């Protein structure tokens, strides 16, 4: 590797470190960011490989933190989370790992909170609109119907 290429790679690695400092990122997000900064594909791939070796970038860790965060903070269901992880360039194994990191007890508790918030904000509460809202949030249809039926709306 020439001295210039080495400088570009160090620069790209520093960009990755800064970019991942705030929160975990997927390799696809990092690649997109570095492409926007006009780094070559070879430099990007090399810098990402180095970042993975150093433990700065880890798609499994990203999947876990993204899944838990979106479920707890945004009250997203697993379907929506999986869709977004796919868009972030993760493979099925990484996505499954992230989704399995959400505890079932917590998942159900957050679903109940979503129902509570919807009921509180709704002026004219309608069961069908609640069901549509929960499905749009990414909750599994069978879980939504089972939960709604248990609550006797």
N, C-alpha and C positions, 0 to 999 in steps of 0.2 A: 504494500500500500504506500502510495506516495505521501510526502509530508502534507500536501494540500488536502488529499482525501482523508488523511488522519485528522486534520483540523476540522474538516466538515463532519466527520463521524463524531468527534468529541463535542462539537457544537450541537449536533442532532441529539446526542445522548443528554446533554445539559437541558435541551428543550424538553425532552421526555421527562426528565427528573422534575423540572418546574411544572410541567403540565399535569403530572401525576401527584404533585405535592398536595394539592387541594383535596382530591379524591381519586380513587382507583379509576383507571380507564381501560377499555378493551384495546387490543392490538389494532383493530380496525379504526377506532377513534384516533389513536396515535398516528397511524399511517396517514389518515386523512389530514390531520393537523400538519404533519411534516410536509405532505405534498402541497398544501396551501402555502407553506413557507418556502416552496421551490427547491426542496432537497431532492436528489436523484433517488430512484427506486433502490439502487444498490446501497447507497448510504443509509437510507431508511431501514431496509431489511437488516443491515449489519448492526445499526444502532438498536433496533428493536430486539435482535437476538442477544446483544450484550445486556440490555435492560432486563430481559427475561432471566439471563444467567445471574444477574446481580439481585434478582428478586424484586425489582422495581415494578415490573409488569407481570401480572398473573391473571389470566382470564378466569380461572376458577375462583380466585379471591374476588375479582370484580363481579362475577356472577352472583356470588353469595351476598356481597354488600349491596349490590343493585336490587336484588330480589327482596331482601329484608327491608331495605329503605323504601322502596316503592310500595311495598305492602303496608308498612307501618305509617309512613308519612302521607302517602297519597291514597291509601286504602284501595290499591289495585289488587285485582284477582290474579291468579296464576296464569290464566290464558293471555291477559294483556302483558304481563311481565315477560312471559315466554316470547311473545311476538316482538317486543322491544329488544330483548336480548338477541334474537335472531337478526334484527336490523342492525345491531351493534357488532355483528360478525362472529358471534359465538356459535360453536357447533352443538349438536344435540346433547353430548355428554356434559359439556360445560353448563348448558341451560338446565338440564336435569339436576345437576349438582346444586345450582343456585336455588331452584324451586324446592328441592328437598331440605334445604337449610331453613325454610320457614316452618316453624313448629305448627302442627295442626291446631293445637289449642289457641295459639296466638292468631292464626288465620281465621278461625271461627269467631273469635272475639272481635276482630277487626271487621269482619262481615257484619256482625251485630251492630257495631258502632256505625257502619255505613248506613244501615237501615234506620238507626236512631237519628242520625244527622239528616237523612232524607226526610223522615217523618216530621222532624222539627222545622225544617226549612220549607216544607210543602204547604201551600195554602189550601189546596184541594187534594187531599191524599187519595190516590187511586192505586190499588194493588197492582194493576197491570203496568202502570208507569214505574212503580218501584221495581218490579221484575225487570223491565227494560233497562232501567238505570243500573241495576246490579250486573246485568249481563254486559252492558257497555263498559262497566268498570273492570270486566275481565273475569268475573266469577263464573264458575262452572254452572251450566243450566240446571243440572240435577241437584246440586247443592243449594242453589237459589230456591228452587221449588220446594225441596224438602224443608228448608229453613222457614220459608213463608208459610207453609202448611202447618208447621209446629207452632208458629206464632198466632195462628187462627185469625188472619186479617180478613 
